Amino acid sequence: MSLQYLSDENGQIIAVQVPITDWEMLRRKYPEIEAPAPGLPDWQKELIDLRLKAIEENPGRILPVDSLLAELDRNQE
């Protein structure tokens, strides 16, 4: 198996790439390997719903990301 390792800017390994033929063999041998990731917890879903409702009630609260970045730059000066 010919693995490739991916590193972050500090040299820490953060991921491994597996050739597709090896991945397919692993999937056949271990079918549970692709078990679905758990969904969002209920508290996160509720928080998203609250935020979406707030946006719906006051769409003017949403600003372009450029405005946010400009404001952050001003606050750092």
KEKE-3310 file (N, C-alpha, C; in steps of 0.2 Angstrom, whole numbers, plus 5000, padded with zeros to 4 digits):
npx = (5004:5003:5005:5001:5006:4999:5004:5002:5006:5015:5022:5015:5007:4992:4983:4980:4982:4975:4978:4965:4962:4967:4959:4946:4948:4949:4936:4928:4933:4931:4916:4910:4917:4913:4903:4890:4893:4889:4874:4870:4870:4855:4854:4863:4855:4844:4850:4854:4841:4836:4845:4842:4829:4830:4837:4828:4818:4824:4832:4842:4852:4862:4877:4888:4903:4915:4912:4913:4926:4933:4929:4935:4948:4949:4947:4959:4969)
npy = (4994:5011:5024:5042:5056:5070:5086:5100:5117:5117:5105:5095:5079:5078:5071:5056:5049:5037:5025:5022:5009:5002:5007:5003:4989:4989:4993:4983:4973:4978:4983:4991:5002:5014:5019:5030:5047:5054:5064:5081:5087:5089:5102:5110:5110:5117:5129:5134:5135:5145:5156:5157:5161:5173:5180:5180:5188:5200:5204:5214:5213:5205:5206:5209:5199:5206:5218:5214:5209:5221:5229:5221:5223:5237:5237:5231:5240)
npz = (5000:4995:5004:5006:5015:5022:5027:5039:5040:5051:5050:5055:5053:5046:5038:5028:5013:5003:4990:4978:4974:4985:4995:4990:4992:5006:5010:5006:5014:5027:5029:5038:5039:5032:5039:5042:5047:5062:5064:5066:5083:5093:5100:5092:5080:5085:5088:5075:5069:5077:5074:5060:5060:5066:5056:5046:5052:5053:5040:5037:5046:5041:5033:5019:5018:5015:5022:5035:5036:5033:5045:5055:5051:5054:5068:5072:5071)
capx = (5000:5007:5001:5004:5004:4998:5006:5001:5012:5020:5025:5011:5003:4985:4979:4983:4979:4976:4976:4958:4962:4968:4953:4940:4949:4948:4929:4926:4935:4928:4911:4908:4922:4910:4897:4888:4895:4883:4871:4871:4866:4848:4856:4865:4850:4840:4853:4854:4835:4835:4848:4839:4823:4832:4839:4821:4814:4828:4837:4847:4858:4867:4881:4893:4909:4920:4911:4916:4934:4935:4928:4940:4955:4949:4948:4966:4973)
capy = (5000:5017:5030:5048:5059:5077:5090:5107:5122:5116:5099:5089:5075:5080:5067:5051:5048:5030:5024:5020:5002:5000:5009:4998:4983:4990:4994:4976:4969:4981:4987:4996:5008:5020:5021:5037:5051:5056:5070:5087:5086:5093:5108:5113:5111:5122:5136:5136:5137:5152:5161:5158:5165:5180:5183:5181:5193:5206:5203:5219:5211:5201:5211:5206:5197:5211:5223:5211:5209:5228:5230:5217:5226:5243:5235:5229:5246)
capz = (5000:4994:5007:5005:5021:5021:5033:5040:5040:5056:5048:5058:5049:5047:5034:5025:5006:5002:4983:4977:4974:4992:4998:4989:4996:5013:5010:5005:5020:5033:5027:5043:5038:5029:5043:5041:5052:5066:5062:5071:5089:5093:5102:5086:5076:5088:5087:5068:5068:5080:5070:5053:5062:5067:5050:5043:5055:5052:5035:5037:5050:5037:5029:5015:5021:5014:5027:5041:5036:5034:5052:5059:5050:5058:5075:5074:5070)
cpx = (5004:5003:5005:5001:5004:5000:5003:5007:5017:5023:5021:5007:4996:4980:4983:4979:4980:4974:4969:4957:4962:4961:4947:4941:4947:4940:4926:4927:4932:4922:4908:4912:4919:4903:4896:4890:4888:4880:4872:4867:4860:4850:4859:4860:4845:4843:4853:4847:4833:4839:4845:4832:4825:4834:4832:4818:4818:4834:4843:4853:4863:4871:4886:4900:4914:4919:4914:4923:4936:4935:4933:4947:4955:4950:4955:4971:4974)
cpy = (5006:5023:5036:5052:5067:5081:5097:5111:5121:5109:5093:5086:5076:5075:5062:5050:5040:5029:5021:5013:4999:5001:5005:4991:4983:4990:4987:4972:4971:4985:4992:5003:5014:5021:5028:5041:5053:5063:5076:5085:5091:5100:5113:5115:5117:5129:5138:5138:5144:5157:5162:5162:5172:5184:5184:5187:5200:5205:5208:5218:5207:5206:5206:5204:5202:5216:5220:5211:5216:5230:5227:5221:5233:5242:5233:5235:5250)
cpz = (5000:4997:5006:5012:5019:5028:5033:5039:5045:5055:5052:5053:5051:5043:5030:5018:5005:4994:4983:4977:4981:4996:4997:4992:5003:5014:5010:5011:5026:5031:5032:5042:5036:5033:5043:5048:5056:5064:5068:5077:5089:5095:5096:5081:5078:5087:5080:5067:5071:5076:5063:5054:5063:5061:5046:5045:5054:5046:5035:5041:5046:5032:5025:5019:5021:5020:5034:5041:5036:5041:5056:5058:5054:5065:5077:5074:5077)
residu = (MET:SER:LEU:GLN:TYR:LEU:SER:ASP:GLU:ASN:GLY:GLN:ILE:ILE:ALA:VAL:GLN:VAL:PRO:ILE:THR:ASP:TRP:GLU:MET:LEU:ARG:ARG:LYS:TYR:PRO:GLU:ILE:GLU:ALA:PRO:ALA:PRO:GLY:LEU:PRO:ASP:TRP:GLN:LYS:GLU:LEU:ILE:ASP:LEU:ARG:LEU:LYS:ALA:ILE:GLU:GLU:ASN:PRO:GLY:ARG:ILE:LEU:PRO:VAL:ASP:SER:LEU:LEU:ALA:GLU:LEU:ASP:ARG:ASN:GLN:GLU)
# end
